[in-house]
Amino acid sequence: MGTSRYTVAIIPSALRTIQSLPRDLRERVRDAIDALAENPRPHGIKSLQGGQKGHLRLRVGDYRVIYRVEDARLVVVAVGHRREVYR
């Protein structure tokens, strides 16, 4: 049985945030998103509650990647520091 890779889409505001991060953190976030393309629901992923139902959260140090899975597509909707990303 072959593994299927999800197509990754990053909304413009999340992409701007990723590009503004320091290089080492930016690489960690990109590596984490690449890993999600292989397995969008790894151990440790949490579902968001409230108004963001259907969204999942991945921790990357003090930063969070908020995303949702749509069929064979993974959509990153936000990236930010844990104090600010949920606002």
PyMOL commands that set and color helices and strands:
alter all, ss='L'
color gray80, all
select helices_A, chain A and resi 12-20+23-38+50-52
alter helices_A, ss='H'
color red, helices_A
select strands_A, chain A and resi 7-10+46-47+56-60+63-70+73-81
alter strands_A, ss='S'
color yellow, strands_A
deselect
rebuild
show_as cartoon
